[in-house]
Amino acid sequence: MSVYRINDLMYEQDIRFIFNTTPNQLRGYLKQQFGYNHIDDASDGTCIKLYAKRYPVKYVIWLEKFEWLISQYGILSHEVFHCVHFVLQDLGFMLCDESVEAYCYYYQRIFQECINGLSMHVKKSK
């Protein structure tokens, strides 16, 4: 299991990117870290907005595996957009013509952070 804490310099949200782990391992991590163990059945990935009792809202982007395949970039992109939408909606930004640039810049930043996390994982495993 790989856990990468995203460095969110824009809105200072707690976002975890978890990859190369099974749904059961993810449940165990969420229960151990946050006392939260409910995730919907997801085939390849999901984005979870946690309302943990003793913690502020946390966001988790999860991919079961990532092997640098084009299809997996699509899944990552999909889940990052969910995360961006959750965060910005919680901060009062609704997706509309006036906020689209905020969404785009934030999406770009979070996606780049996920790629950084994946790259660091590759370097560690060599």
C-alpha positions in Angstrom: 0.0 0.0 0.0 1.3 3.5 -0.9 0.0 6.6 0.8 1.0 10.0 -0.4 -0.1 13.1 1.4 -0.9 15.8 -1.2 0.8 19.1 -0.6 -2.2 21.4 -1.1 -0.7 24.8 -1.0 -3.8 26.5 -2.5 -6.5 25.6 0.0 -4.6 23.7 2.7 -6.9 20.7 2.6 -5.9 17.2 3.9 -5.9 15.0 0.8 -4.4 11.5 0.8 -3.6 9.7 -2.4 -3.7 5.9 -1.8 -2.7 3.5 -4.5 -1.6 -0.1 -5.2 -3.9 -1.4 -2.4 -7.0 -3.6 -2.3 -10.4 -2.3 -1.1 -10.0 -4.3 2.1 -6.6 -2.7 2.8 -8.1 0.7 2.2 -10.9 0.0 4.6 -8.3 -1.1 7.2 -6.3 2.1 6.7 -9.3 4.3 7.0 -10.5 2.6 10.1 -7.1 2.7 11.8 -6.4 6.4 10.8 -9.8 7.9 11.0 -12.2 5.4 12.6 -14.0 5.2 9.2 -14.5 2.0 7.3 -17.3 2.4 4.9 -16.4 2.7 1.2 -18.7 2.0 -1.7 -17.7 -1.0 -3.8 -15.4 0.5 -6.4 -13.8 -1.4 -9.2 -10.6 0.6 -10.0 -10.7 3.7 -7.9 -12.8 6.2 -5.9 -12.7 9.5 -4.2 -14.0 9.6 -0.6 -14.9 12.6 1.5 -14.5 11.6 5.1 -16.5 13.1 8.0 -14.4 11.5 10.7 -15.5 12.3 14.3 -12.3 13.7 15.7 -10.8 15.1 12.5 -11.7 17.9 10.1 -13.0 16.8 6.7 -10.4 14.7 4.8 -10.4 13.6 1.2 -9.0 10.4 -0.1 -8.2 9.5 -3.7 -7.8 5.8 -4.1 -6.6 3.7 -7.1 -6.4 -0.1 -6.7 -3.4 -0.2 -8.9 -1.3 2.1 -11.1 1.1 0.7 -13.6 1.5 3.8 -15.9 -1.2 2.6 -18.4 -3.2 5.2 -20.4 -6.4 3.8 -19.0 -5.2 4.3 -15.5 -4.5 7.9 -16.2 -8.1 8.3 -17.1 -9.2 6.7 -13.9 -6.9 9.0 -11.9 -8.1 12.0 -13.8 -11.7 11.0 -13.0 -11.1 10.6 -9.3 -9.0 13.8 -9.1 -11.9 15.8 -10.6 -14.3 14.3 -7.9 -11.8 15.4 -5.2 -11.5 18.9 -6.7 -15.3 19.3 -6.9 -15.7 18.1 -3.2 -13.1 20.5 -1.9 -14.2 23.5 -3.9 -17.8 22.9 -3.2 -17.1 22.7 0.5 -15.3 26.0 0.2 -18.3 27.6 -1.5 -17.2 27.4 -5.1 -20.0 26.1 -7.3 -18.8 25.0 -10.8 -20.0 27.7 -13.2 -18.5 30.1 -15.7 -17.2 32.4 -13.0 -15.4 29.6 -11.1 -14.2 27.4 -13.9 -10.6 28.8 -13.8 -10.4 28.1 -10.1 -11.5 24.5 -10.8 -9.0 24.1 -13.6 -6.0 25.5 -11.7 -6.8 23.4 -8.6 -7.4 20.3 -10.8 -4.0 20.8 -12.4 -2.3 21.2 -9.1 -3.9 18.1 -7.5 -3.3 15.9 -10.6 0.4 17.0 -10.6 0.7 16.1 -6.9 -0.7 12.6 -7.6 1.8 12.1 -10.4 4.6 13.3 -8.0 3.4 10.7 -5.5 3.4 7.9 -8.1 6.9 9.0 -9.3 8.2 8.9 -5.7 6.8 5.4 -5.3 8.7 4.2 -8.4 12.0 5.7 -7.2 11.5 4.0 -3.8 10.9 0.6 -5.3 14.0 0.7 -7.5 
